[in-house]
Amino acid sequence: MPERVDPDIANAVFKAYDVRGTVPDQIDENLARLAGRAFVHVVGASHVVVGHDMRPSSPALSGAFADGATEAGADVTMIGLASTDELYFASGHLGLPGAMFTASHNPAQYNGIKLCRANAVPVGAETGLDEIRDLVISGAAPIAGVAGSISETDVLEAYAAHLLSLAPVEGRRLTIVADAGNGMAGHTAPAVFGRLGEEAVELIPMYFELDGSFPNHEANPLDSTTLVDLQAKVRETGADAGLAFDGDADRCFLVDEKGEVVNPSAITALIAERALAKEPGATIIHNLITSRAVPEIVTELGGIPVRTRVGHSYIKAVMAESEAIFGGEHSGHFYFRDFWRADSGMLAALHVLGALAETDEPLSQLLAAYARYPMSGEINSTVPDQAATVAEIERTYAERDGVTVDRLDGLTLAHADWTVNVRASNTEPLLRLNAEGKDILTMERVRDEALAIIRKDNAR
């Protein structure tokens, strides 16, 4: 059996935060087995927990990883089918390092591994992932004299109970449409909403059948075209809200009773208000492309807003340093101190539904106070020379009166009336643009100005 992986393949699939690539050309059972052995060595684990999503390749890959971990001397607890946040729950609940086999929202031919230390502490490039990659390339991770054992357990009901203990839904009865996109929310949503009972929530399921070929639409709610079916079902049924989960169900987007997509920054602000009501003066994390309404509202409520880079490893690190109680990203990731600082789309959804059940207002009205400024959403453009384009954008704006320049993550240009952020992708020749304005005309003006520079050489 091969004892190493081609360096070009390993360098391609080991990203900043996880491992992800096509199956079997890039990720196969040999890579998974070597990753399991290397993971145990790097994190110093004697016992690990492993879960997987519904992709056809996931059971075999997770099994190979478990074999590698036992070769390194660790015992392995397999939790089987799981959402990513269910794996994080298992890591915290059991106090074990964990591995989740999923490619999240990526197409069916992909798979990957998300790794964490005990209590869901992330493993990123600078905290062990690069070292694991190097051991996978060399095949040098040691094999123990005595192999570990593999056992199985089911944490689904404990996961559902824990989420509902953190965010109970009490008050008026709600009708909710949930689109799992044939992903792992089809596994977790029945357990969570089943505990609430029909007297609290009428759940209308869409695409709950677990199918890693994604026969209905991609499980990627960042792509607005994947929300069309959910929007139509909410309007058709007169539901109070719609929930759209990505493939591994760690992200959730919401649709209001009109079928309109809810701005994730408004969800961040709403959950921040609920968190601050319990712990006045606490710290709330938001990333730099979240609406400026978020830090405004947190400050008005007496909390302390802290701004961070995009990406879960950055947010979780800042949460730990600042002792923040909650963090939100505009991409639909929401992080909770009481959930081991991990992200959970289901927990975020329960917070919104809990707030909705406590009022007679429709969701659109409840959230109106949190959506103060129009936003462009993330616009991606293929740009061969990203650095030169970013430099030109900076030259264009930086000398204007009242404009400040920030390089925390990419380039952020801020004015009293608007904000523009441009970030380069780490893995593709893409520039990501986010713009916000005091009104729709201002937002569209600065958005179109920046796009004209980005796309002037026929970038797309």
C-alpha positions in Angstrom: 0.0 0.0 0.0 1.4 3.4 -0.9 3.0 5.2 2.1 3.1 8.8 0.7 1.1 11.2 -1.5 2.3 13.2 -4.5 3.4 16.6 -3.3 1.6 18.4 -6.0 -1.7 16.7 -5.0 -1.2 17.3 -1.3 -0.3 21.0 -1.9 -3.4 21.4 -4.0 -5.9 19.8 -1.5 -4.6 21.1 1.8 -6.1 24.6 2.0 -5.8 27.2 4.7 -8.6 25.7 6.8 -9.3 22.2 5.6 -8.6 19.5 3.0 -10.7 19.5 -0.2 -10.4 18.1 -3.7 -11.9 15.8 -6.3 -12.4 12.0 -5.7 -10.5 9.9 -6.5 -8.0 12.0 -8.6 -6.9 14.1 -5.6 -8.4 12.6 -2.5 -8.5 8.8 -2.1 -8.4 6.3 0.7 -4.6 6.3 0.8 -4.5 10.1 1.4 -7.2 9.7 4.1 -5.4 6.9 5.9 -2.1 8.9 5.9 -4.0 12.0 7.1 -5.4 10.0 10.0 -2.0 8.7 11.0 -0.5 12.2 10.7 -3.4 13.9 12.5 -3.0 11.7 15.6 0.8 12.4 15.6 0.4 16.2 15.2 -2.3 16.8 17.8 -1.0 14.2 20.2 -4.3 12.3 20.3 -5.0 9.1 22.1 -8.6 9.1 21.0 -10.4 10.9 18.1 -14.0 11.2 16.9 -14.9 10.9 13.2 -18.1 11.8 11.2 -19.0 12.0 7.6 -21.6 13.5 5.3 -23.9 11.8 2.7 -21.5 11.8 -0.3 -21.0 8.4 -1.8 -17.2 8.5 -1.1 -17.5 9.6 2.5 -18.0 6.3 4.4 -14.9 4.7 2.8 -12.7 7.8 3.2 -13.7 8.3 6.8 -13.1 4.5 7.4 -9.6 4.9 5.9 -8.9 7.9 8.1 -9.9 5.8 11.2 -7.6 3.0 10.1 -4.8 5.5 9.9 -5.6 6.9 13.3 -5.6 3.4 14.8 -2.2 2.6 13.1 -0.9 5.6 15.0 -2.2 4.1 18.3 -5.3 6.1 18.8 -8.8 4.8 19.5 -11.5 6.1 17.2 -15.2 6.8 17.9 -17.2 6.8 14.7 -20.5 8.8 14.8 -21.5 8.0 11.2 -23.7 10.4 9.3 -23.4 13.9 10.8 -23.5 17.5 10.0 -20.3 19.5 10.6 -21.7 21.2 13.6 -22.8 17.8 14.9 -19.1 16.7 14.7 -18.1 19.9 16.5 -20.7 19.0 19.2 -19.2 15.5 19.5 -15.7 17.0 19.8 -16.9 19.3 22.6 -19.2 16.8 24.3 -16.7 14.0 24.3 -13.6 16.2 24.7 -11.9 14.7 21.7 -10.1 15.9 18.5 -12.3 15.3 15.5 -12.4 14.8 11.8 -15.4 15.5 9.5 -15.5 14.2 6.0 -17.4 16.6 3.8 -16.9 19.0 0.9 -19.6 21.3 2.3 -21.3 23.1 -0.7 -19.0 21.8 -3.4 -20.2 19.7 -6.3 -20.7 15.9 -6.0 -17.3 14.9 -7.3 -15.6 16.7 -4.3 -14.8 15.5 -0.8 -12.6 16.8 2.0 -11.7 16.8 5.7 -12.4 19.4 8.4 -10.1 18.8 11.4 -10.3 20.1 15.0 -8.6 19.6 18.3 -10.6 18.7 21.4 -13.5 21.0 22.1 -13.8 22.0 18.4 -10.6 24.1 18.4 -9.8 24.5 14.7 -6.8 23.1 12.9 -5.6 25.5 10.3 -2.5 26.1 8.2 -0.6 27.7 11.1 -2.0 25.4 13.8 -1.1 22.0 12.5 -2.6 21.5 9.0 0.7 22.3 7.2 2.5 19.8 9.4 -0.1 17.2 8.7 0.3 17.8 4.9 4.1 17.4 5.1 3.7 14.1 6.9 1.2 12.9 4.3 3.7 13.8 1.6 6.6 12.0 3.3 4.6 9.2 4.8 6.7 9.6 7.9 4.0 9.7 10.5 5.0 7.0 13.0 3.1 3.7 13.4 2.5 2.7 17.0 3.5 -0.7 18.4 -0.1 -1.3 19.6 -3.0 -0.3 17.3 -6.0 1.5 18.6 -9.6 0.3 18.4 -12.7 1.5 16.5 -16.1 1.9 18.1 -19.4 3.5 17.1 -21.8 5.9 18.9 -24.8 8.1 18.1 -24.8 11.7 19.3 -27.7 13.0 17.2 -30.2 13.2 20.0 -27.7 14.7 22.5 -26.8 17.3 19.8 -30.4 18.3 19.3 -31.1 18.6 23.0 -28.0 20.7 23.5 -29.0 23.1 20.7 -32.5 23.6 22.1 -31.1 24.1 25.6 -29.1 27.1 24.2 -31.9 28.5 22.0 -35.4 27.3 23.0 -38.3 28.2 20.7 -41.3 29.2 22.9 -44.3 31.3 22.1 -46.6 31.2 19.1 -46.7 28.3 16.8 -44.6 28.7 13.6 -44.8 27.2 10.2 -41.3 26.7 8.8 -40.1 25.5 5.4 -36.6 23.9 5.5 -34.6 23.1 2.4 -31.8 20.7 3.1 -30.6 20.6 -0.5 -30.3 16.8 -0.1 -27.5 17.5 2.4 -27.0 16.8 6.1 -29.8 19.0 7.4 -32.0 16.2 6.2 -30.4 14.2 9.0 -30.3 16.8 11.7 -33.5 18.9 11.2 -35.9 16.1 12.0 -34.1 15.4 15.2 -34.1 19.1 16.3 -37.6 20.0 15.2 -38.9 16.7 16.4 -37.9 17.6 19.9 -39.8 20.9 19.6 -43.0 19.0 18.6 -45.8 19.9 16.2 -47.4 22.1 18.8 -44.5 24.5 18.5 -43.5 24.2 14.9 -45.0 22.8 11.7 -42.0 21.8 9.6 -42.4 21.6 5.9 -39.4 19.6 4.6 -37.8 20.1 1.2 -35.1 17.8 -0.3 -34.5 16.0 3.0 -33.4 12.8 1.2 -29.7 12.4 1.7 -28.1 12.3 -1.8 -24.6 13.4 -2.4 -25.3 13.8 -6.2 -27.5 16.8 -5.3 -30.3 16.0 -7.7 -32.4 19.1 -7.0 -29.9 21.9 -6.7 -26.4 22.6 -5.3 -26.4 22.8 -1.5 -24.9 26.3 -1.6 -27.3 29.1 -0.2 -24.7 31.7 -1.1 -25.8 31.1 -4.7 -29.2 32.9 -4.9 -30.4 30.5 -7.7 -30.4 27.7 -5.2 -33.0 29.5 -3.1 -35.7 29.8 -5.7 -37.5 26.6 -4.7 -37.5 27.6 -1.1 -38.8 31.1 -1.8 -41.6 29.7 -3.9 -42.6 27.2 -1.2 -42.7 29.8 1.5 -45.0 32.0 -0.5 -47.1 29.0 -1.6 -47.6 27.7 2.0 -47.8 31.1 3.8 -45.0 30.0 6.1 -43.5 32.3 8.7 -39.9 31.6 7.4 -37.7 29.5 5.3 -34.4 27.9 6.1 -31.7 27.0 3.5 -28.8 24.9 4.6 -25.6 24.1 2.8 -24.4 20.5 2.2 -22.8 19.9 5.6 -25.4 22.1 7.4 -22.9 24.4 9.2 -24.4 27.4 7.4 -28.0 28.5 7.2 -29.6 31.3 5.2 -33.1 32.5 6.0 -36.0 33.6 3.8 -38.8 35.8 5.3 -42.5 35.3 5.0 -42.5 37.3 1.7 -40.0 34.9 0.2 -37.2 37.6 0.4 -33.7 36.5 1.4 -32.7 37.8 4.8 -29.4 39.6 5.0 -27.0 37.5 7.2 -25.7 40.7 8.9 -29.3 41.3 10.2 -29.2 37.8 11.7 -25.8 38.6 13.3 -27.3 41.8 14.8 -30.5 40.0 16.1 -28.5 37.2 17.7 -26.1 39.7 19.2 -29.0 41.6 20.8 -30.3 38.3 22.3 -26.8 37.5 23.6 -26.2 40.9 25.1 -29.6 40.8 26.9 -28.2 37.8 28.8 -24.7 39.2 29.3 -24.7 43.0 29.1 -21.5 44.6 28.1 -20.1 41.4 26.5 -18.0 41.2 23.3 -19.4 40.4 19.9 -17.2 39.4 16.9 -18.0 40.4 13.3 -15.9 40.0 10.2 -14.9 43.0 8.1 -17.5 42.4 5.3 -20.4 42.3 7.8 -22.6 45.4 7.6 -21.5 48.5 9.6 -24.9 48.2 11.2 -23.6 45.3 13.3 -21.0 47.2 15.3 -23.3 50.2 15.5 -26.1 48.1 17.1 -23.7 46.2 19.4 -22.4 49.6 20.6 -25.8 51.0 21.1 -26.7 48.0 23.2 -23.7 48.5 25.4 -21.7 45.6 24.0 -18.1 45.7 22.6 -17.8 45.0 18.9 -14.6 43.5 17.7 -13.7 43.3 14.0 -11.8 40.4 12.5 -10.7 38.9 9.2 -12.8 36.5 7.2 -12.5 32.9 8.0 -13.5 30.6 10.9 -10.0 30.0 12.3 -9.4 33.8 12.7 -12.8 34.3 14.2 -12.5 31.5 16.7 -9.0 32.7 17.7 -10.3 36.2 18.3 -13.3 34.9 20.2 -11.0 33.0 22.5 -8.7 36.0 23.0 -11.5 38.5 23.7 -13.8 36.1 25.5 -16.6 37.0 23.0 -19.9 35.4 23.5 -21.0 35.4 19.8 -19.6 36.0 16.3 -21.1 36.4 12.9 -19.9 36.3 9.3 -21.7 37.7 6.3 -21.3 34.3 4.6 -23.8 32.7 6.9 -21.4 31.3 9.5 -22.4 32.0 13.1 -20.2 31.2 16.1 -21.3 30.6 19.7 -19.1 30.6 22.8 -21.5 28.1 24.5 -21.1 25.8 21.4 -17.3 25.6 21.9 -16.9 28.7 19.8 -17.9 26.6 16.8 -20.3 27.6 14.0 -23.7 26.1 13.7 -26.3 27.0 11.1 -29.0 25.2 13.0 -28.3 27.0 16.3 -28.4 30.4 14.4 -31.8 29.4 12.9 -33.2 28.4 16.3 -32.2 31.8 17.7 -34.1 33.6 14.9 -37.1 31.3 15.3 -37.0 31.8 19.1 -37.1 35.6 18.6 -39.9 35.3 16.0 -42.0 33.0 18.3 -41.8 35.6 21.1 -43.5 38.3 18.9 -46.6 38.6 16.7 -44.6 40.4 14.1 -43.7 38.8 10.7 -40.0 38.0 10.2 -39.6 40.9 7.7 -40.8 43.4 10.3 -38.8 41.8 13.1 -35.5 42.1 11.1 -36.1 45.6 9.6 -34.5 47.4 12.4 -31.2 45.4 11.9 -30.9 46.0 8.1 -29.9 49.6 8.0 -27.8 49.8 4.9 -28.0 48.3 1.4 -25.2 45.8 0.6 -24.0 44.4 -2.7 -23.3 40.9 -1.5 -20.1 39.3 -2.6 -19.3 39.7 -6.3 -16.5 37.5 -7.6 -14.5 38.4 -10.7 -11.7 36.5 -12.5 -8.7 38.8 -12.5 -5.2 37.6 -13.7 -3.2 40.2 -11.8 -5.0 40.7 -8.5 -2.3 42.8 -6.8 -2.2 45.3 -9.6 -5.9 45.7 -9.7 -6.2 46.1 -5.9 -3.4 48.8 -6.1 -5.3 50.7 -8.8 -8.5 50.6 -6.7 -6.6 52.0 -3.8 -5.1 54.8 -5.9 -8.5 55.7 -7.3 -10.1 56.1 -3.9 -7.4 56.7 -1.3 -6.9 60.4 -2.1 -10.5 61.3 -1.9 -11.6 63.4 1.1 -12.9 61.4 4.1 -11.6 58.0 2.8 -9.7 55.7 5.2 -7.6 52.7 4.1 -7.5 49.5 6.0 -5.6 46.3 5.1 -6.8 43.9 7.8 -8.0 41.5 5.1 -7.5 42.6 1.6 -8.3 46.3 1.0 -11.0 48.1 2.8 -11.9 51.7 1.8 -14.3 53.4 4.2 -16.2 56.7 4.0 -19.0 58.1 6.1 -21.4 57.2 3.4 -20.0 53.9 2.1 -17.6 51.0 2.5 -15.8 48.9 -0.2 -13.8 45.8 0.5 -11.7 43.9 -2.1 -10.1 40.6 -1.2 -8.1 38.1 -3.3 -9.0 34.4 -3.2 -6.3 32.2 -1.7 -6.8 29.4 -4.2 -8.2 30.9 -7.4 -7.5 34.0 -9.6 -10.5 35.8 -8.1 -11.2 39.1 -6.6 -14.1 39.3 -4.2 -15.9 42.7 -3.9 -18.3 43.8 -1.2 -19.8 47.2 -1.1 -22.2 49.0 1.3 -23.8 52.4 1.2 -26.0 54.8 3.2 -28.7 54.2 0.5 -29.2 52.1 -2.5 -27.9 54.7 -5.0 -24.7 55.3 -3.0 -24.1 51.5 -2.8 -24.7 51.0 -6.5 -22.4 53.9 -7.4 -19.4 52.7 -5.4 -20.0 49.1 -6.4 -20.1 49.9 -10.1 -17.0 52.2 -9.8 -15.0 49.4 -8.3 -16.3 46.8 -10.7 -15.4 49.0 -13.6 -11.7 48.9 -12.5 -11.8 45.2 -11.7 -13.3 44.2 -15.0 -11.8 46.8 -17.3 -9.6 44.2 -19.0 -12.6 41.9 -19.7 -12.4 40.1 -16.4 -15.6 38.3 -15.5 
